[in-house]
Amino acid sequence: MSIVSSVKSAYFSGTVKTENMVSKLMFGLYLHIPFCVHRCSYCDFYSSTQYRAEDFAALADKLVWEAGEAAAWLKAQGHSQPVTSIFLGGGTPSLMPLPDLQRVFEGLKKSFSWQEDAEITLEANPETVTEAFAAGLREQTPVNRVSLGAQSFQARHLQTLERLGSAESIQQAVKRLRAVGFENYSLDLIFGIPGQTPQELVADIESVVALQPKHTSFYSLTLKPGHKLYGGLPSDDTAADLYELGRGRLAELGYEAYEISNFCQPGFESRHNQLYWQGGDFLGLGPSAASRFFWNGRSHHRKQIAHWETYLKTASFPSPEFEAITPNQTVLESVFLELRNRAGIPLEAFHTRYGYDLAQAQQLPFFEKQGLLERTPTHLRLTSKGWLLAEGIAQRLVDLPVGQSA
């Protein structure tokens, strides 16, 4: 029996409203720009290295069209929340010519209302950030945050990961962004690269911090069996040690973890990331982009066509339709996501929204006794020890219910 199917209705208080429950939380847009100069073998995201210059314009036209169709459809569902964040991911969004980026943003502005201080992030590979691109991005678009894929500052590890950049290109990209006024930028790091030593990991972290980003993401290299690097991955215990080492050094240097894999200087949490981990709604535009909305007591999902040329030919929205998952699946998904936050899950708000009382979970006393979970007067959250076991804890926490919630 699956984890989801074993969840009993006794968890639910019956208080979930059945009328259209439009989320009043954050609302974000995710735009997938699928083009890459080179596809790194470890990357699980859809991308294409086969494109022409005119394909960017075609993609921009399609994104603008889809934004308009989606906005009209959402309005018909009663959704009126302003956009609080926009994230352009990839692929390599920084390959997109500035005129096409401008056109996309103009279309988004016409289709959706934006919160005045909306966070607008563009992902970039360091080697694509020229002086002209940095200046144009700052002057000609509303982008106010850039996420750079650094991954490592060690030449041999960049080669292992098939990255086209270098330590110098990372440093130059940051210099160019700062020169035109970008202060809010993030750098991604990967740990657990085959052959990576603890000393190299610390050196990478110190190289990141030397560039003074407001934010850094710190991800473990995850590969599927059969990948050419899979046999070189560190053991689970070694990977856990590397994570603890990295998290400790980042904390010493002023970067606190606000989520398991994300660290920032005080006040610079990524709003778009927080949307994912706090149950907010998001609309995905572009090939392979996903969407999630909470209506009628359940989460509704939509996954785009994972091929950009096929995506260009679609002529209706939504296509395919949004799929509603069951209340049990909604709760399980929400616990998986929201438990990753440092603040944890707000118990009363979670119960009100999902009709589900986590304080009644049968396994909760066990996890508290083991020092993996802790309760505050308002929240349930992972301890530092629990962060290393977050997925398993979330799964077991909602597996065996007890009694009717109050």
N, C-alpha and C positions, 0 to 999 in steps of 0.2 A: 504494500500500500504506500502511495506517495505521501510526502510530508503534507502537501496541500490537502489531499483527500482525507487525511487523518485528523484534520482540525475540526472540532465539533462546534455545533451551534451554541453550546453553553457559554462560549466566550462572549457572545453578543447579547447586549442588553435589550435589543429590540427598539432602541431609540433612534436608529438611523432613519432620517426622513426619506420618503420615497419620491417627493417632488424634485424637480430639477434643482440640484444643489450645485450652483456655479461657485467654483473656488474663489475665495476672497484673499487668497495668499498671493505670492508673487507669480507673475506670468512672463515667461521668456520665449524668445525665438532662437532656434538653432538653425543655421544655414550651412549646408554641406557643400563645400567646394572640392570636387573629387580629384583635381589634377595634381600630379606630382612629376617632378623631373625623374625621380627614381623611387621605386617602391621598396622600402626596407622589408626584409623577409619576416621580421618579428611583428610587423604591424598587422592588426586584425581588422582595421577599418578599410572600407571600400575605397579604392583609388584607381586612377588610370594614368598611365604614362603615354598613352596614345591620344594626342590632341593637337589641334592646330590653333593658330592665333585667333581665328574667327569663332572658335568654339566657346571662348570666354563670353563673347557678345551674345551668342545663342543661349548660353546658360543664364546670363544676366536677364535676358528677355523672359525666359521661362520662370525664373525666380520671382520676378515682378508680377507676372501673370498669376502664378500660384499664390502669392501673397494676397492679391486682390480677391481671388476665388475663396481662399481660406478665411479671410476676414469676413466676407459676406456670409459664409456658412456658419462661422462661429457666432456672428451677431444673431443669426436665426435661432441659435441654440440658447440665446440669452447671455452670452459671454460678453462682458463689457469692460473687463479689467485692462488698464493701461499696461503697456510693455515696461517691465522693470529692468530687463537685461536682454542683450542680443549677443550671440556668440557665433562667430564664423570659424568653423573647424574644417578639417580636411582628412586627406589631401593636404594641399599647401595653399591656403587662401592668399598668402602673400605673392603668389604667382599671378593673381588676377590683375589686369591693368587697371589703373586708377579710374579712368572714365567709366569702366564697367562697374567698379565698386560704387562710384557715385550714383550711377543709375539704379543700382540695387537699393541703396539707402533712400533715394528719392521715392522709389516705389513703396518701400516699407513705411515711410513717413505718410504717404497718402492713404495707405490701407489700415494702419493701426495708430491709435493714440499712444504716445510715449510718456512715461513718467519723466518729469523735467530733468532729474539727475540719473537717467538710465545708464547702466554700465554697458559699454559696447566694446567687446573684445574681438580681436583678430589674431588667429594663430599664424605664426611665421617661422619659417626655417631661417636661421641666422644668415646663411649665405645669400638669401634673396633680399635682405634688407639693405638696399643701396641708399646713398644719401638722397637721391631724387625720390625714391619710394617713401622713405621716412618723412621727408618734408611734405610730399603730396598727401600722404596719409593723414598727417596732422592738419594740414591747411584745407584740404578738399573733402574730407569725410568726417563724420561724427565719431569715429573711433577714438576712445579715450583710454584704452587698455590694450596692451600687446602681450601675447603669450609666446615666448620663444622656446623652441624645442632644442635645448642644449644637449641633454642626455648624458654627456660626459665631457670632461676636458682632457682626457687621456687619449692620445692618438691611436693607441692600439685597440682601445675599447670602442672608439668611434668607428674604426675599421671593422671590428667584429660585428657591430650593429649596422654596418653598411651606410653610415651617415656620410653625407657629402661635405659637411662642414668641418671645422677645426676649432681649437681653443681660440685662435686668433679671430676667426669669423664671428664667433660668439661675442667676443670682446668688442669687435668693431660694430656689430649690430647694436649693442647696448649704447656704445658711444654715439652712434648716429641717432638713435631714438632720443637720448637725453639732449643732444644738441638742438633738436627741434621742439623740445618741451614735453616729451612724454616722461612723466614721472611714475606712472603706475604701469609697471611691466612685471611679468612673471617669467621664471626660468624653470623648465622641466628637467629633472634628473632621473636616471634609471640606476637602480642598484641590483645586485645579484647577477651581473654580467659574468659569463664564464671567465675565470681567471682573475677576477677583481679582488684585490686585497683590501683589508680594512683601512690600511694607510692610504690607498688610492681613493677609497670612498670619502674619507675625511678630507683629502686634498681637493676632491671635486666639490664638496660642500663649501670649503673655504674659498674656492675659486668663484662659486656662485655668490657668496656673501660679499666678496670683494667688489662685485658689480652692483651692489646695493639695490637689488630688486625689492619691491614691496611684498612679493609673494613667490613661493617656490612650491612645485609639486615634486613628490619623492615617491616614485613608483618602483615596484618590484618587477623585474623582467619575467613575464609569464609566457610560456610557450607550450604548444601542444606536442604530445608524443609523436616522434617521427621528424620533428624539425631538426635540422642539422646541428643546432646548438643545444638541443634538449639535454643530451647526456652530460653537458658541461655545467648545467645549472647547479648552484649550491644546494645542499640538503635543506630541509625545512628548518632545522635548528640553526644552521649557519645563516640562512636568510633572515631568520628572526633576530639573530645577533647583529647582523648588519643593519637591520631596521632600527633596533634599539640604539646602536652606536650612532647612526645618522640622526635620529630624532633627538638624542641627547646633545649632540654637537650643534644642531640647529637651534635648540633651546638656549644653549650657552651663548650663541651669537645673536640672540634676540628674535628668533623665529619660532613662535609657538604653534603647535598643531591644533588647528580648529576642526580638522577631520583627519581620518587615519592617514591619508596620503598627501595632505595639503597643509602648508605652513605659511605664516605671514607675519609681518610686523603688525603691531596692534592697530586695529581698525581697517585693515586692508584684506579682509576675507573677500573671496570672489563671490559676488552676489549671484552670479549665474550658477556657480557650484552649489551655493547654499540653497538655491531653488530646487535642485535635484534632491538634496538631502533633508528638505523640510516639507516635502509634499506639494510643492508648487506645480502649476500647470506649465507645460511647454509645448510649443508647436514646432515641428521640424519641417524645413523646406529644403528641397534639393534631393538628389539621388541618395538613397540609403539613410536618410534622416528619419529619426523616430519622434513620435509625439506621445504625450500623456496628459489626459484631463481627468479630473475627478467630478463625476456627475452621478446623481441618483444613488449615492452611497457606494459607488464602485469606481475603480480606475478604468479608463478607456484608453486603448493603445492603437497606434497606427504606425506601420513601418513602410517607408517608401520603397519603390523599385530600386534594387541595388545594381543599376546599370545606367549610366548617365544618358546614353543615346536613347534607350527605351523610355527613360524618364521624360526626355524632351518631347516624346510623341504622345504622352498622356494628355487627354483633353477634358478631364472632369475632376472635380474635387468633391468629396474625398474619394480617392481611388488608390488602394482598396479602402473599404469602410473601416471606421474605428471599431475595434473589438472590445467589448466589455468583459473584463475578467470577473470572477465570482467575488463575493464579499470576503471569503476566506483567503483567496489569492491576493486580494487587495491589501488585506492586513499583513500577510506574510511579506509581500513586496515592500510595504511601507516600513515594517520593522527592519528589514534588511538595509534599507536606505537610511532611515532616520537615526538608527542606532550608531551610524558611523560618525555622527556629529559629536564633537567634544561635549557640547551641552547636553546631549542625549535627547530623549523623547519626552515632551511635555505630557504628563499622564492625563490630566483633565482634558486638554485639547484633543489628544488622541482618542480618548473615550468618546468625547462629544462628536468628533468627526466620523469615526468608524463604528461607534457603538460597541466598543471592544475594550475591556478592562485589563490592561497588562498587569496590574497589581494582583490579579487573580491567577496569573500563570503558575502552573504547578511546579515548574522548574526554577522559578525565581528564587526561592529560599536557598536552593542548592548553589546557584550561581553567586548569590550574595555570600554564602558561607565560604565558597572557594575564592572569594576576593576578585571575582570577574565582573560583577555588576554591583552598582550602589544606587540607593534611592536618596534623593533630596526631598524636601517637602513638596516639590513640584515636578521633578524629573526622574527618569530612570536612565542611567548612563553607564557606559563601560568604564571600568578602571583602566589604568595604564596596562596592567597585566591582561585585561580582557581584550584590548585592542588587537592583540596578536591572534585572537581566536574569534573575531567578530562574526564571521560567517556562520560558524558552527553554533555559536551562542544564539544568534538570531533564529536559526532554524529550529533549535530545540526549545527555545523560549515559547514558541507558538505551536508546538507539536501536541502537547498533552494538556488540554484545558481542565479546569476545576470549577465546578459550580456555576451558578448563574451570577453574572455581574450585578452590582447594585444598581 
